[in-house]
Amino acid sequence: MQVDKILTGHDHTITSLSWSQQDSSHLASTSADGTLIIWDIEKEKPTAKKSLGALPLIVEFSPLEDDLVSIVLETGKTSFSH
């Protein structure tokens, strides 16, 4: 296995990843630092970064909208982000 790209942006362990079903160059990541980052893999840069205020457990892109992700937090709440 070969590493093609290394993305740097979170301060702690990654808790979840999700590829966009609409645009294969978009990746969402959440971290134990309480942040969500949407990445443009082709540019190797974040397109958005958001503080969530709690530990994110799961992130998923919407199957219908590329700019919508849902995040399940440790608190049991669900957050939606554009």
Secondary structure, DSSP 8 states (H G I E B T S, - for coil): ----------SS-EEEEEE-SS-TTEEEEEETTSEEEEEETTTTEEEEEEE-SS-EEEEEE-SS-TT-EEEEETTS-EEEE-
